[in-house]
Amino acid sequence: MISLFNLLLRGVRAIDWPLFLIAALLCAMGLLVLQSAVGGTDWRFADQSRYFVFAFVVMWAVAIIPPTWLARIAPLVYGVALALLIGVMFFGETSKGATRWLDLGIARIQPSEIMKIALPLLLAWYFQRREQRLMAFDFVLAFVMVAIPFFLIVSQPDLGTALLVGVSGLAALYFAGLSFKLVVPAVVLVLAGVGTVLVFEDSLCAPQTDWVVLHEYQKGRVCTLLDPTTDPLGKGFHTIQSTIAVGSGGLYGQGYMSGTQTQLDFVPERTTDFIFAVFAEEFGLYGALTLLVLFALLIIRGLVIASRATDTFGRVLAASLSVVFFVYVFVNVGMVIGLLPVVGVPLPFFSYGGTALMTLAVAVGMLMSVSRHQSAVDTR
Amino acid sequence: MFDFKSAAQRQRSLFRLRVWLAVLAVVAAFSLLGARLWVLQVQDHEGLLSRADSNRTAVLPLPPRRGDITDRNGEVLARNYLAYTLDVVPAEMGEPDLLLAQLSQVVFLSDYQKKRFRRQLAQAGRFTQVPLRNDLTDTEAAYFAAQSFRFPGVSLKARWVRQYPQGQVAAHVVGYVGRISEDDVKKLDAENALGNYRGTDIIGKKGIEKSWQEVLHGTTGIESVEVTARGQPMRSLHRIDPVPGENLVLSIDMDLQRLAEEAFAGRRGALVAIDPRNGEVLAFVSQPSFDPNLFVDGIDHESWRELNESEDFPLVNRPVYGTYPIGSTYKPFVALAALASGKRQVDTRIYDPGYFELGKTRFRNAGSAAYGNVDLHKSLVVSSDTYYYSLANELTIDSLYDFMKPFGFGQKTGIDLDTERQGVLPSTDWKKKAFKNKEQQRWYPGETVSVLIGQGYSAFTIMQLAQATSVLANGGDYFTPHLVKAIQYPATGTQRLTQAGPTHRLNLDPEHVRAVTAALEEVTITGTARRAFKDVAYPVAGKTGTAQLFNLKGSKYKKEDVDERLRDHSLFMGFAPSKAPTIALAILVENAGWGSEIAAPIAREVMDAWVLRDRTPQAKSSPP
């Protein structure tokens, strides 16, 4: 009896309550918006509710695992994820023009999802091992660990997920102590590059301009973002409709289930990648900002957990998982409101779909694991 | 101890600095999002709201009508007809299971159609039209119309459906369309052409339908319509008309095509007939064939298995995909090579004792016949292998390669069809690339011997043989062979031709061509094809051939019919009238034995039909 009670106590203690409350609140809002996006009655609402229950169990289970165990399985998880990614290249299933899925006989899985978790895990483990004797070469090696899955995922092609994996990997390098002499120029370079594209839009998108590095269709994608009206039946359609939806929401929104853009079917992919447009149309600027603040709190809570962690593994893992959440939200919202190209990244806890939700659950669980096991040590 | 602790603390505070910077970056990035939201939702709110209101205007794609395909005389091979379809608007249909159960009491719904409907339903918007059933009969349509009040959200529409009135005839030429697949979407997306396919659900999958897809498809139009609050179109505001796909006029003559296909009488094989004056393909036969109409609305499982697993490979486009050793039909070209090299004169005589010895290996004539003294003329008329074997000491494999390549052997001819294969024109280079093993990479003189009579590593398509025959027939002009003769604008009916002059010209000595042609004429008078061309009304040049078996694919044959399928392939190449040729052809009949018995008579039928028809005054063979 006592052991059972202990187990229960451990279970309750495993939960990082601030993190859990924020995530639960986001989940509840997500379900609410999904209900509106599908227009009242639809099997997707019931599906998603079931996914949430399952995700909660997964999160809890992961939270109970101590970080030391997580560190132990890190190389294995990464190795398996990498092998599956390579498997996708040869035996993958194609859906909607991209090869992302792998049929293992028992289940169809999306290896790039596993990689979102596996990469931070591996890097955290690696930097923990090399602690105290870090050399420049370690960063080179870590960079290679990031680059391999990145290019495998880009070739699927899945630019959104690749971006997510790549940025979270680079963030891990940053948190592990990559010299500012490298970090600052890299950040400046990226910002300058984006700036250039914005300033020289017209001449860059002229038909005769040849973009040496990128394919013609990639050029098309960027140029469509800069001026969506060039492809009103194709990709520009998404951006045009979603910005109209967001803008028509105004300060207070059109009201729940009353957004005309949503309810009249103008917002594409409104249950998945573009669900933020539904939310912003129906709940307005106040709603949207509230949502952004909630996400910011989630991310900052993750970073706080990282800063309180006592070892490199916990720090790097928690910090780069927080960055995963950040990239998710930033890329998705940026895409919906026409700041970023349409790359297909879901909005955490909002977009319909079970696979991405499981990844999120594991990530939240790991953050909790780092948080709770650390504090247990601290209080002693 | 102290040192260690301070190091850990230093590391910790450094990390905290980095975390703080990250927090700042997150806040900055989210502020950027917030600022953009403010711009959209406050600053541009009015404008965007009015756009959302006027977004009662939906932009609807107007799919273009696909172009027709006709033969050179206007006989239709592919067209569109209006068919009744059932479309469903998900928002209004109620429970899908109930709907399907009730609806299948009124019109027939197959399991496949139900499954497809459910799949599309999962991805469709609530106000989009989801197709449920195509091609309703008039009775079904009338029956549904009477009951339609029971099915809100289900509408009866008329829509263009692709149809192939010729059925199995020329199926490998025209090919077929099918539903746009995920791979197609990927390809269109890469070409940034996906927008032009909104509202279209079919795309060319095989044959002309595939290789001329862009021309046939046309350009999708756009219509802005005002919609009600429920999304129903009310009135049209602005319209850009679709540009219909262009019609294609093929160089194929359907009368000739039908006759040629019937002449095969159920045998497997390939035939290509070309007009040597311009490269127009007059007949293009691949037997057995299939019915392209099966594929238009998605082929059902059973028919697909039957076609795909048949040992006769009806789906394989034999003239361009099947590669074969072409046996003795290669000899006229080898003869030209021998003359061009200067190693043989027209009157050079080789003693043929029935075999040729290279080192210790003895290469025998087919049937081991001995022909005595053989010159070039006789070598073709009686088809002496030894005459050609003997060149092995004088012609290198690479010089043979250089001579044959311009004829198109072992090269893609560039015909406007998909799935064309290159085949193999052997050379030392080719062998180095084809084999890994050092020993195998070497070229052995004995291998040249087989190549000289069209065996060994040689593997050509019948398309290539027909093309080479055409080049020989016209004395050296290489026209890229083509099936589409002209493109017709549907609105005005004006046509533009697809090709003007020859692509390149081979440097053939007219004397040599004359000598070889004279010998090929003799083949049809006293030689191996004399029976097939008995009493022919015009001069014919031709050559029979028999090729040792070379399977299309490594398939497992049933034991009981091994014998039949191990027989040699029967071949014939030729052109007529030989003085001023209007038709050049090549034919292969699989497992039919001697070329003179099966392939040559079919060639005769086709030539008769074309040449004699050409001479009748009312013939409409000369195009505008």
Interface residues (C-beta under 8 A of the other chain):
Chain A: G39 T94 S95 K96 G97 A98 A171 Y174 F175 G177 H215 E216 Y217 G220 D231 P232 L233 G234 K235 F237 Q241 T243 I244 A245 V246 G247 S248 G249 G250 L251 T260 Q261 L264 D265 F266 A280 G284 L285 A288 L289 L292 F295 A296 I299 I300 L303 V304 A306 S307 R315 A319 S322 V323 F326 F330 V333 G334 I337 G338 L339
Chain B: L14 F15 R16 R18 V19 A22 V23 V26 V27 A29 F30 L32 L33 G34 R36 L37 W38 L40 Q41 V42 D44 H45 G47 L48 L49 R51 A52 D53 N55 R56 A58 V59 P61 A91 G125 R126 F127 T128 E182 D183 V185 K186 D189 A190 E191 N192 L194 G195 N196 R198 T220 I222 V227 A229 G231
